[in-house]
Amino acid sequence: MSQEDDLRGLAKVMDFMRALSVLFVIVNVYWFCYPSMKEWNIDIGVVDRILLNFQRTTGLFSSILWTKLFALVFLALSCLGTKGVKEEKIRWTHIWAALAAGIVLFFFNWWLLDLPLPLSARTGFYLLTLSAGYGCLLAAGVWMSRLLRQNLMEDVFNNENESFMQETRLIENEYSVNLPTRFWYRKKMWHGWINVVNPFRASIVLGTPGSGKSFAVVNSYIKQQIEKGYATYIYDFKFPDLSTIAYNHLLRHLDGYKVRPKFYVINFDDPSRSHRCNPLNPKFMTDISDAYESSYNIMLNLNRTWAAKQGDFFVESPTILFAAIIWFLRIYKNGKYCTFPHAVEFLNKPYEQIFPIMSSYPELENYLSPFLDAWLAGAADQLMGQIASAKIPLSRMISPALYWVMSADEFSLDINNPDEPKVLCIGNNPDRQAIYGAALGLYNSRIVKLVNKKGRLKSSIIIDELPTVFIKGLDNLIATARSNKVAVLLGFQDFSQLIRDYTDKEAKVIINTVGNIFSGQVVGETAKTLSERFGKILQKRQSISINRNDVSTSISTQMDSLIPPSKISSLTQGMFVGSVADNFGEKIEQKIFHCEIVVDAKKIAEEEKTYQKIPVITDFRDADGIDRMKEMVQENYNRIKEEARQIVADELERIANDPNLKHLLELNKQA
């Protein structure tokens, strides 16, 4: 049987239903207006007997409402198959008005039969109101059927089709981060949870400025991981926003740790509220490759474009030169002067002095051979170019405050040491990013290397605004840290930022290896990439064709994007899409989410009113209460410069007094 035959059969059924409805109306009039029927000589004996039998067996006419209700039911059924016709626009207000008028006129007109009027007048009024009411009900039913069949334009953004059931269970474990949500599904608001049951598979949070990624996701990660006893490292680009949250939350949840952790902060803007830490601590540098890695991080943070030029002559030359200086300070007097400020000061000494000194150490001969060859060959321009490419960017970092923070050790960077767990916050300043970036990159790379070891505490590395700092080995950390219980959270605005600063290959590794993704509003290629990652779903498609006589509706299904790029690029603040990873025994059927992350803003505002400022760590006041911070910081700066000068003087004297090394000084004359 063809589709046309089916439609014709359905139309006949609907016509039959409407005929039954009209029949019940006629029967109602015939029974309850029987005296008028007699007066008008409408008396059918067969019909009378049939109706009397119905009354005896079913009680159909015991109330005037029964026949009207049956008439209404069959009328409603007949309207389900109503054919649409081209007409004026239908509004729900018209439908409700017609429906209300129809119910009043059709059901509440029985009292007209009891009016003190002539019999014909009473029956006439009853017939008039009954007919008008039936007509209103018929119009309301037809309009409603047409409107419901033409509902395509009610969901112009396809929200219902693209909504889906999400996780409503709260799944917690000793490592999890759980975020409450609200989401729309089947014309109803649901409450659910984003369950990050395995944060060790790394997480990224994306979003344009103002999308709510820090407020909704990063802050929750900090609080929940401190509550669960994580050793935590936080890179705070807009210091002290995240640091203040971490400090106050730690004060309230120290009981979450087996060994009470200590709170440390690195802050170059205010040395009085900063601990001091040497990222080139000789204790953690066991090989010259460690020195090279540190030098590489410093140089790439000072020159971001160098990330795409690895292996180039003028990229590798300054990196190797500074690595040689770092390793020289590491082996000189057991690393007594192995600090970043000493390395910068040593680099700024004349190369005629530093080359003979470092050449006197066999460990550095191979590292320095390209420079010595250029020096002896008289290629002064080339040599000066190599040295200048290291000196010029590093000269931006010559700062008394920076020298103060990086020249002493009040704590070590192994934050997940079981005997000394730490919560460490390192602050940047957007206005001084070019100055602080290299130093902070050095801290970051050292921490990343130290935490990723066996037998340590569970730890968390939270880096907001990732593109403001370069961290070598970040892709390797994400890929390998899971087994060492290191949870990584990276926050940035767009994949293009990551590609720009970390090169295309490394950025793709980071993007493709993370297990948990949160994304607020993003646009362009980032939105397309995320949409492809979330996959497709079977969706209904409805099309309507209107002609003079009919409105035909066709419904089909097809696979389409679960969350299309257009949805991701128009998310409102606080709305996030993404996916989570699960565990053995903690299976999450629906890993994809598209929801609003619920944040109790009022509660947070009340908490913030009770927050304490990060305390003064170093009191620079003397016995008379005078603040001597600038003076003491400057004294430290001058001391480092003098120590670097003294190292050069002592080493040159040693070489001059050693017959086996005296020839190195003769190289200056040869050059």
C-alpha positions as CSV (number, residue, x, y, z in Angstrom):
1,M,0.0,0.0,0.0
2,S,1.4,3.4,-1.0
3,Q,1.7,6.4,1.3
4,E,-1.2,8.1,-0.6
5,D,-3.5,5.2,0.2
6,D,-2.5,5.4,3.9
7,L,-3.3,9.1,3.9
8,R,-6.7,8.5,2.2
9,G,-7.5,5.8,4.8
10,L,-6.6,8.1,7.7
11,A,-8.7,10.8,6.3
12,K,-11.7,8.5,6.1
13,V,-11.2,7.5,9.7
14,M,-11.1,11.1,10.8
15,D,-14.2,11.9,8.8
16,F,-16.0,9.0,10.6
17,M,-14.9,10.3,14.0
18,R,-16.3,13.8,13.2
19,A,-19.6,12.2,12.0
20,L,-19.9,10.4,15.3
21,S,-19.3,13.6,17.1
22,V,-22.0,15.4,15.2
23,L,-24.3,12.4,15.7
24,F,-23.9,12.7,19.5
25,V,-24.8,16.4,19.3
26,I,-27.9,15.6,17.3
27,V,-28.9,12.9,19.7
28,N,-28.4,15.3,22.6
29,V,-30.7,17.8,21.0
30,Y,-33.3,15.1,20.1
31,W,-33.4,13.7,23.6
32,F,-33.3,16.8,25.8
33,C,-35.5,18.9,23.5
34,Y,-38.0,16.1,22.8
35,P,-41.1,18.2,23.6
36,S,-40.1,20.6,20.9
37,M,-39.4,17.7,18.5
38,K,-43.0,16.5,19.1
39,E,-44.3,20.0,18.6
40,W,-42.3,20.3,15.3
41,N,-43.6,16.8,14.2
42,I,-40.1,15.3,14.4
43,D,-41.0,12.0,15.9
44,I,-39.1,8.9,14.7
45,G,-40.3,5.8,16.5
46,V,-37.3,3.6,15.7
47,V,-34.9,6.2,17.0
48,D,-37.0,6.5,20.2
49,R,-36.8,2.8,20.9
50,I,-33.0,2.7,20.2
51,L,-32.4,5.7,22.5
52,L,-34.5,4.2,25.3
53,N,-32.6,1.0,25.1
54,F,-29.3,2.9,25.4
55,Q,-30.7,4.7,28.4
56,R,-31.7,1.4,30.1
57,T,-28.4,-0.3,29.5
58,T,-25.9,2.5,29.8
59,G,-27.6,5.4,31.4
60,L,-26.3,7.6,28.6
61,F,-29.0,10.2,29.0
62,S,-29.0,10.3,32.8
63,S,-27.1,13.6,32.5
64,I,-27.1,16.2,29.8
65,L,-23.2,16.2,29.9
66,W,-22.6,12.6,28.8
67,T,-23.5,13.0,25.2
68,K,-21.7,16.3,25.0
69,L,-18.5,14.7,26.4
70,F,-18.7,11.9,23.9
71,A,-19.2,14.5,21.1
72,L,-16.1,16.4,22.4
73,V,-13.9,13.3,22.5
74,F,-14.7,12.2,19.0
75,L,-14.3,15.8,17.8
76,A,-10.8,16.0,19.3
77,L,-9.9,12.6,17.7
78,S,-11.1,13.9,14.3
79,C,-9.0,17.0,14.6
80,L,-5.7,15.0,14.9
81,G,-5.8,14.3,11.2
82,T,-6.8,17.7,10.1
83,K,-5.3,18.8,6.8
84,G,-3.5,22.1,6.9
85,V,-4.5,24.8,4.4
86,K,-2.8,28.0,3.5
87,E,-4.3,30.7,5.7
88,E,-3.5,33.5,8.1
89,K,-1.0,33.0,10.9
90,I,-2.5,31.1,13.9
91,R,-1.7,32.3,17.4
92,W,-2.2,30.4,20.6
93,T,-4.2,33.3,22.0
94,H,-6.8,32.7,19.2
95,I,-6.9,29.0,20.1
96,W,-7.4,29.6,23.9
97,A,-10.1,32.2,23.2
98,A,-12.0,29.9,20.9
99,L,-11.6,27.0,23.3
100,A,-12.9,29.0,26.2
101,A,-15.9,30.3,24.3
102,G,-16.6,26.8,23.0
103,I,-16.6,25.2,26.4
104,V,-18.8,27.9,27.9
105,L,-21.4,27.8,25.1
106,F,-21.3,24.1,24.6
107,F,-21.4,22.8,28.2
108,F,-22.9,25.6,30.2
109,N,-26.1,26.2,28.3
110,W,-28.4,23.6,29.9
111,W,-30.1,26.3,32.0
112,L,-31.6,27.8,28.8
113,L,-34.0,24.8,28.7
114,D,-35.5,25.9,32.1
115,L,-36.1,29.6,31.2
116,P,-39.7,30.8,31.6
117,L,-40.1,31.2,27.9
118,P,-42.2,29.5,25.2
119,L,-40.9,26.0,24.4
120,S,-39.8,27.0,20.9
121,A,-37.8,30.0,22.1
122,R,-36.0,27.9,24.8
123,T,-35.1,25.2,22.3
124,G,-34.0,27.8,19.7
125,F,-31.6,29.5,22.2
126,Y,-30.3,26.1,23.3
127,L,-29.7,25.0,19.6
128,L,-28.0,28.4,18.9
129,T,-25.6,28.3,21.8
130,L,-24.9,24.5,21.3
131,S,-24.1,25.1,17.6
132,A,-21.9,28.2,18.3
133,G,-20.1,26.3,21.1
134,Y,-19.5,23.3,18.8
135,G,-18.2,25.6,16.1
136,C,-15.8,27.3,18.5
137,L,-14.5,23.9,19.7
138,L,-14.1,22.7,16.2
139,A,-12.1,25.8,15.2
140,A,-9.9,25.5,18.3
141,G,-9.2,21.8,17.6
142,V,-8.4,22.4,13.9
143,W,-6.2,25.4,14.7
144,M,-4.4,23.5,17.4
145,S,-3.8,20.5,15.2
146,R,-2.4,22.7,12.4
147,L,-0.2,24.6,14.8
148,L,1.2,21.5,16.4
149,R,1.9,20.0,12.9
150,Q,3.6,23.2,11.9
151,N,5.9,23.5,14.9
152,L,9.1,23.7,12.9
153,M,9.5,27.4,13.4
154,E,9.0,27.2,17.2
155,D,12.6,25.8,17.6
156,V,14.5,27.9,15.1
157,F,17.8,27.2,16.8
158,N,17.2,23.5,17.0
159,N,17.7,23.5,20.7
160,E,15.4,20.6,21.4
161,N,17.1,18.4,18.8
162,E,20.5,19.1,20.1
163,S,19.7,18.7,23.8
164,F,20.6,15.4,25.3
165,M,20.5,13.6,28.6
166,Q,23.6,14.2,30.8
167,E,25.1,12.8,33.9
168,T,22.8,13.3,36.9
169,R,24.7,11.1,39.4
170,L,27.3,12.4,41.8
171,I,30.4,10.1,41.4
172,E,33.0,10.9,44.0
173,N,36.3,9.3,44.9
174,E,39.4,10.5,46.8
175,Y,40.8,12.3,43.7
176,S,37.7,13.6,41.9
177,V,36.6,17.1,41.2
178,N,32.8,17.4,41.0
179,L,31.0,20.4,39.5
180,P,27.2,20.8,39.9
181,T,25.3,21.7,36.7
182,R,22.0,22.7,35.1
183,F,21.0,21.6,31.6
184,W,18.0,21.6,29.3
185,Y,16.5,18.4,28.0
186,R,13.0,17.6,26.7
187,K,11.6,21.0,27.6
188,K,12.7,20.7,31.2
189,M,15.6,22.0,33.3
190,W,17.6,19.2,34.9
191,H,20.2,19.2,37.7
192,G,23.4,17.1,37.1
193,W,27.1,16.8,37.8
194,I,30.3,17.0,35.9
195,N,32.4,14.2,37.5
196,V,36.1,14.4,36.8
197,V,36.8,11.1,38.4
198,N,40.3,10.9,37.0
199,P,42.0,14.3,37.0
200,F,45.4,12.6,36.4
201,R,44.4,12.2,32.8
202,A,44.9,16.0,32.5
203,S,42.3,18.8,32.0
204,I,42.1,21.9,29.9
205,V,39.7,24.7,30.2
206,L,39.1,27.1,27.2
207,G,37.1,30.2,26.8
208,T,37.3,33.8,25.5
209,P,37.9,36.5,28.2
210,G,34.8,36.7,30.4
211,S,33.4,33.3,29.6
212,G,33.8,32.3,33.3
213,K,36.5,29.6,33.0
214,S,38.4,30.8,36.1
215,F,35.3,31.5,38.2
216,A,33.5,28.3,37.3
217,V,36.2,25.8,36.8
218,V,39.7,26.8,37.9
219,N,38.6,28.1,41.3
220,S,36.6,24.9,42.0
221,Y,39.6,22.8,41.1
222,I,41.8,24.7,43.5
223,K,39.3,24.4,46.4
224,Q,38.4,20.8,45.9
225,Q,41.9,19.6,45.4
226,I,43.1,21.4,48.5
227,E,40.2,19.8,50.4
228,K,41.3,16.4,49.3
229,G,44.9,16.8,50.3
230,Y,46.7,17.5,47.0
231,A,50.2,19.1,47.1
232,T,49.4,22.0,44.8
233,Y,51.3,24.3,42.4
234,I,49.4,27.3,41.0
235,Y,50.6,29.7,38.3
236,D,48.7,32.9,39.1
237,F,48.9,35.2,36.1
238,K,46.8,37.9,37.7
239,F,48.4,37.6,41.1
240,P,47.0,37.5,43.8
241,D,43.6,36.4,42.6
242,L,44.1,32.6,42.7
243,S,46.7,32.8,45.4
244,T,44.4,34.4,47.9
245,I,41.8,31.7,47.3
246,A,44.4,28.9,47.8
247,Y,45.8,30.5,50.9
248,N,42.5,31.0,52.7
249,H,41.1,27.6,51.6
250,L,44.2,25.9,52.9
251,L,43.8,27.6,56.3
252,R,40.3,26.1,56.5
253,H,41.2,22.6,55.3
254,L,44.5,21.6,56.8
255,D,42.9,18.5,58.2
256,G,42.7,17.1,54.6
257,Y,46.5,16.3,54.7
258,K,48.3,13.6,56.6
259,V,51.4,15.9,56.9
260,R,50.4,19.5,57.4
261,P,51.6,21.4,54.3
262,K,53.2,24.8,54.2
263,F,52.1,27.7,52.0
264,Y,54.7,29.4,49.8
265,V,54.4,32.2,47.4
266,I,56.8,33.7,44.8
267,N,56.1,37.3,44.0
268,F,58.5,39.6,42.3
269,D,56.4,42.8,42.7
270,D,56.5,42.8,46.5
271,P,59.6,41.0,48.0
272,S,58.1,41.4,51.5
273,R,55.2,39.0,50.6
274,S,57.4,36.5,48.7
275,H,59.5,33.6,49.8
276,R,62.9,33.2,48.2
277,C,63.7,30.2,46.0
278,N,66.6,29.4,43.8
279,P,65.3,27.4,40.7
280,L,68.9,26.5,39.8
281,N,69.4,24.8,43.1
282,P,72.5,22.6,42.6
283,K,70.9,19.8,44.6
284,F,68.5,19.2,41.8
285,M,71.0,19.6,38.9
286,T,72.8,16.3,38.5
287,D,73.9,16.5,34.8
288,I,74.8,19.2,32.3
289,S,71.5,18.3,30.4
290,D,69.7,19.8,33.4
291,A,71.6,23.1,32.8
292,Y,70.7,23.0,29.1
293,E,67.0,22.4,29.9
294,S,67.0,25.4,32.2
295,S,68.8,27.6,29.7
296,Y,66.4,26.4,27.0
297,N,63.3,27.4,29.1
298,I,64.8,30.8,29.8
299,M,65.6,31.6,26.2
300,L,62.3,30.5,24.8
301,N,60.3,32.5,27.4
302,L,62.3,35.6,26.4
303,N,62.0,34.9,22.7
304,R,58.7,33.0,22.0
305,T,59.3,32.9,18.2
306,W,62.4,30.7,18.9
307,A,60.1,27.7,19.7
308,A,59.5,27.3,15.9
309,K,63.2,27.7,15.1
310,Q,64.7,25.0,17.3
311,G,68.1,23.9,15.8
312,D,68.8,27.3,14.2
313,F,72.3,28.6,14.7
314,F,71.3,31.8,16.5
315,V,68.8,30.0,18.7
316,E,71.1,27.2,19.8
317,S,74.2,29.4,20.3
318,P,72.9,31.5,23.1
319,T,71.1,28.5,24.7
320,I,74.3,26.5,24.8
321,L,76.4,29.4,26.0
322,F,74.0,30.1,28.9
323,A,73.8,26.4,29.7
324,A,77.6,26.3,29.9
325,I,77.6,29.2,32.4
326,I,74.9,27.6,34.5
327,W,76.9,24.3,34.7
328,F,80.1,26.2,35.4
329,L,78.5,27.8,38.5
330,R,77.1,24.4,39.4
331,I,80.6,22.8,39.6
332,Y,82.3,25.9,40.9
333,K,82.8,25.6,44.7
334,N,80.1,22.9,44.9
335,G,77.4,25.2,43.5
336,K,77.7,27.9,46.1
337,Y,77.0,30.6,43.5
338,C,74.7,28.5,41.3
339,T,71.8,31.0,41.0
340,F,70.0,32.6,38.1
341,P,71.2,36.2,39.1
342,H,74.8,35.0,39.3
343,A,74.5,33.4,35.9
344,V,73.2,36.6,34.3
345,E,76.0,38.7,35.9
346,F,78.7,36.2,34.8
347,L,77.3,36.3,31.3
348,N,77.7,40.1,31.2
349,K,81.4,39.9,31.9
350,P,83.8,40.4,28.8
351,Y,84.0,37.2,26.8
352,E,87.8,37.5,26.8
353,Q,87.5,36.7,30.5
354,I,84.8,34.1,30.7
355,F,86.0,31.9,27.8
356,P,89.4,31.1,29.3
357,I,87.7,30.5,32.7
358,M,85.1,28.0,31.4
359,S,87.6,26.4,29.0
360,S,89.7,25.4,31.9
361,Y,87.0,22.9,33.0
362,P,87.0,19.7,30.9
363,E,83.3,19.3,31.3
364,L,82.7,22.4,29.3
365,E,85.2,22.0,26.5
366,N,82.8,20.4,24.0
367,Y,80.0,22.9,24.8
368,L,82.3,25.9,24.2
369,S,84.2,24.6,21.2
370,P,82.0,26.4,18.6
371,F,82.6,29.7,20.4
372,L,86.4,29.1,20.8
373,D,86.7,28.2,17.2
374,A,85.0,31.4,16.1
375,W,87.1,33.4,18.6
376,L,90.4,31.9,17.5
377,A,89.5,32.2,13.8
378,G,89.0,36.0,14.3
379,A,85.3,35.8,13.5
380,A,84.6,38.6,16.0
381,D,81.3,39.7,14.4
382,Q,79.9,36.2,14.5
383,L,81.0,35.7,18.0
384,M,79.6,39.0,19.2
385,G,76.3,38.1,17.5
386,Q,76.2,34.8,19.3
387,I,76.9,36.4,22.7
388,A,74.6,39.4,22.1
389,S,71.7,37.1,21.3
390,A,72.0,35.8,24.9
391,K,72.9,39.0,26.6
392,I,70.3,41.3,25.1
393,P,67.2,39.4,26.2
394,L,68.6,38.4,29.6
395,S,69.5,42.1,30.3
396,R,65.7,42.7,30.6
397,M,65.8,40.5,33.7
398,I,68.3,42.5,35.6
399,S,66.1,43.6,38.5
400,P,67.0,44.0,42.2
401,A,63.6,42.5,43.3
402,L,64.0,39.5,40.9
403,Y,67.6,39.0,42.1
404,W,66.4,39.0,45.7
405,V,63.8,36.3,45.2
406,M,65.9,34.0,43.1
407,S,69.2,34.2,45.0
408,A,68.4,32.3,48.2
409,D,66.6,29.1,49.2
410,E,63.9,29.2,51.8
411,F,62.2,26.1,50.4
412,S,62.7,23.6,47.6
413,L,60.4,23.1,44.6
414,D,59.6,19.4,45.2
415,I,56.1,20.3,46.3
416,N,54.9,16.7,46.5
417,N,57.6,15.5,48.9
418,P,55.8,13.2,51.3
419,D,57.8,14.7,54.3
420,E,57.3,18.3,53.3
421,P,54.1,18.8,51.2
422,K,53.6,22.3,49.9
423,V,51.0,24.6,48.3
424,L,53.0,26.9,46.1
425,C,51.7,29.9,44.2
426,I,53.8,31.8,41.7
427,G,52.5,35.2,40.6
428,N,53.0,37.1,37.4
429,N,52.1,40.6,36.5
430,P,50.5,41.3,33.1
431,D,52.3,44.7,33.0
432,R,55.7,43.0,33.5
433,Q,55.1,39.8,31.7
434,A,58.2,40.3,29.4
435,I,60.4,40.7,32.4
436,Y,59.1,38.0,34.7
437,G,58.2,35.4,32.0
438,A,61.6,33.8,31.7
439,A,62.1,33.5,35.5
440,L,58.6,32.0,35.9
441,G,59.2,29.6,33.1
442,L,62.3,28.4,34.8
443,Y,60.3,27.7,38.0
444,N,57.6,26.0,36.0
445,S,59.9,23.7,34.1
446,R,61.8,22.8,37.3
447,I,58.5,22.0,39.2
448,V,57.2,19.9,36.3
449,K,60.3,17.8,36.3
450,L,60.5,17.4,40.1
451,V,56.9,16.4,40.7
452,N,56.8,13.7,38.0
453,K,58.5,11.0,40.0
454,K,57.5,7.7,41.7
455,G,56.7,7.4,45.4
456,R,55.4,11.0,45.8
457,L,52.2,12.5,47.1
458,K,49.3,13.2,44.8
459,S,49.8,16.6,43.4
460,S,48.1,19.2,41.2
461,I,49.6,21.6,38.7
462,I,47.2,24.4,37.9
463,I,48.4,26.8,35.2
464,D,45.9,29.6,34.2
465,E,46.6,31.6,31.1
466,L,49.1,29.0,29.9
467,P,50.3,31.0,26.8
468,T,51.8,33.7,29.0
469,V,54.6,31.3,29.9
470,F,56.5,28.6,28.1
471,I,57.1,25.3,29.9
472,K,59.3,22.7,28.2
473,G,58.2,19.2,28.6
474,L,54.5,20.0,29.2
475,D,53.4,17.5,26.6
476,N,55.5,14.8,28.2
477,L,54.1,15.6,31.7
478,I,50.5,15.2,30.4
479,A,51.4,11.9,28.7
480,T,53.3,10.3,31.7
481,A,52.2,12.0,34.9
482,R,49.0,9.9,35.3
483,S,51.0,7.0,36.9
484,N,52.6,9.4,39.3
485,K,49.3,10.9,40.4
486,V,50.0,14.4,39.0
487,A,46.8,16.2,38.0
488,V,47.3,18.9,35.4
489,L,44.9,21.7,34.7
490,L,45.7,24.1,31.8
491,G,43.7,27.2,31.2
492,F,43.9,29.3,28.0
493,Q,41.6,31.1,25.6
494,D,42.0,29.4,22.3
495,F,43.8,26.6,20.6
496,S,45.4,29.2,18.3
497,Q,47.2,30.6,21.3
498,L,48.7,27.3,22.1
499,I,49.8,26.7,18.5
500,R,51.4,30.1,18.3
501,D,53.5,29.7,21.5
502,Y,54.1,25.9,21.5
503,T,54.4,25.2,17.8
504,D,51.9,23.2,15.9
505,K,53.3,19.7,16.7
506,E,53.6,20.2,20.4
507,A,50.2,22.0,20.7
508,K,48.5,19.1,18.9
509,V,50.0,16.6,21.3
510,I,48.7,18.6,24.3
511,I,45.2,19.0,22.7
512,N,44.9,15.3,21.8
513,T,46.3,13.7,25.0
514,V,44.1,15.5,27.6
515,G,41.2,13.4,28.9
516,N,39.0,16.2,30.4
517,I,37.9,19.2,28.4
518,F,35.9,22.3,29.5
519,S,35.1,24.9,26.9
520,G,33.2,28.1,27.3
521,Q,32.6,30.4,24.3
522,V,35.3,29.9,21.6
523,V,35.1,30.6,17.9
524,G,36.6,29.6,14.6
525,E,38.8,26.5,14.2
526,T,38.7,25.8,18.0
527,A,34.9,25.5,17.9
528,K,35.1,23.2,14.9
529,T,37.8,21.0,16.5
530,L,35.7,20.6,19.7
531,S,32.5,19.9,17.7
532,E,34.3,17.1,15.9
533,R,35.6,15.7,19.1
534,F,32.1,15.5,20.7
535,G,30.8,13.5,17.7
536,K,27.4,13.2,16.1
537,I,23.9,12.2,17.2
538,L,20.8,10.9,15.4
539,Q,18.5,14.0,15.0
540,K,15.0,14.4,13.6
541,R,14.5,16.8,10.6
542,Q,11.1,18.2,9.8
543,S,10.1,20.0,6.6
544,I,6.8,21.6,5.7
545,S,5.3,22.3,2.3
546,I,2.3,24.6,2.1
547,N,0.1,24.9,-1.0
548,R,-3.4,26.2,-1.7
549,N,-5.2,23.1,-0.5
550,D,-2.9,21.4,2.0
551,V,0.1,21.6,4.4
552,S,2.3,18.5,4.0
553,T,4.8,17.6,6.7
554,S,7.7,15.2,6.3
555,I,10.0,13.9,9.1
556,S,13.4,12.3,8.5
557,T,16.4,11.4,10.7
558,Q,20.1,12.0,10.0
559,M,23.4,12.0,11.9
560,D,24.4,15.5,12.8
561,S,26.8,17.3,15.2
562,L,25.9,16.7,18.9
563,I,27.2,20.2,19.7
564,P,27.7,22.2,16.5
565,P,30.4,25.0,16.2
566,S,27.7,27.6,16.1
567,K,26.5,26.6,19.6
568,I,30.0,26.6,21.0
569,S,30.7,30.1,19.6
570,S,27.5,31.6,21.1
571,L,27.7,30.1,24.7
572,T,26.7,32.5,27.4
573,Q,28.8,33.2,30.5
574,G,28.9,30.2,32.8
575,M,27.8,27.8,30.0
576,F,30.3,25.1,29.1
577,V,30.6,22.2,26.8
578,G,33.1,19.4,27.1
579,S,33.8,15.8,28.0
580,V,35.3,13.8,30.8
581,A,37.3,10.6,31.2
582,D,36.2,7.7,33.4
583,N,37.9,4.8,35.3
584,F,37.5,1.1,35.6
585,G,34.6,0.6,38.0
586,E,33.5,4.2,37.6
587,K,32.0,4.1,34.2
588,I,30.3,7.3,32.9
589,E,28.0,6.5,30.1
590,Q,27.4,10.1,29.0
591,K,30.8,11.7,29.0
592,I,29.8,14.7,26.9
593,F,28.2,17.7,28.6
594,H,26.5,21.0,27.5
595,C,25.4,22.8,30.6
596,E,25.7,25.7,33.0
597,I,28.1,25.1,35.8
598,V,26.3,26.1,39.0
599,V,28.3,28.5,41.2
600,D,26.8,29.9,44.4
601,A,27.9,33.5,43.8
602,K,26.3,34.8,47.0
603,K,28.1,32.2,49.1
604,I,31.4,32.9,47.4
605,A,31.0,36.7,48.0
606,E,30.4,36.0,51.7
607,E,33.5,33.8,51.8
608,E,35.6,36.5,50.2
609,K,34.6,39.0,52.8
610,T,36.4,36.8,55.4
611,Y,39.5,36.2,53.3
612,Q,42.8,37.2,54.8
613,K,45.5,38.8,52.7
614,I,48.7,36.8,52.1
615,P,50.8,37.7,55.1
616,V,54.1,39.6,55.2
617,I,56.8,36.9,54.9
618,T,59.9,39.0,55.3
619,D,59.8,42.0,57.6
620,F,62.3,44.6,56.3
621,R,61.8,47.0,59.2
622,D,64.6,47.7,61.5
623,A,64.6,48.1,65.3
624,D,63.2,51.6,64.9
625,G,60.3,50.4,62.7
626,I,61.7,52.0,59.5
627,D,61.1,50.0,56.3
628,R,64.5,49.1,54.8
629,M,63.2,46.9,52.0
630,K,64.6,48.9,49.0
631,E,67.9,49.3,50.8
632,M,68.2,45.6,51.6
633,V,67.1,44.4,48.2
634,Q,69.6,46.8,46.6
635,E,72.4,45.5,48.9
636,N,71.6,42.0,47.8
637,Y,71.8,43.2,44.1
638,N,75.2,44.8,44.7
639,R,76.5,41.7,46.6
640,I,75.7,39.4,43.6
641,K,77.4,41.8,41.2
642,E,80.4,41.9,43.4
643,E,80.5,38.1,43.8
644,A,80.3,37.6,40.0
645,R,83.2,40.0,39.6
646,Q,85.2,38.2,42.3
647,I,84.6,34.8,40.7
648,V,86.1,36.1,37.5
649,A,89.1,37.6,39.3
650,D,89.8,34.5,41.3
651,E,89.5,32.2,38.3
652,L,91.8,34.3,36.2
653,E,94.3,34.3,39.0
654,R,94.0,30.5,39.3
655,I,94.6,30.1,35.6
656,A,97.6,32.5,35.6
657,N,99.2,30.5,38.4
658,D,98.6,27.1,36.9
659,P,101.3,26.2,34.3
660,N,98.9,23.7,32.6
661,L,96.3,26.4,32.1
662,K,98.4,29.5,31.5
663,H,98.1,28.9,27.7
664,L,94.4,29.8,27.9
665,L,95.3,33.3,28.6
666,E,97.5,33.4,25.6
667,L,94.5,32.7,23.4
668,N,93.4,36.3,24.0
669,K,96.6,37.5,22.3
670,Q,96.2,35.0,19.4
671,A,92.6,36.1,18.9
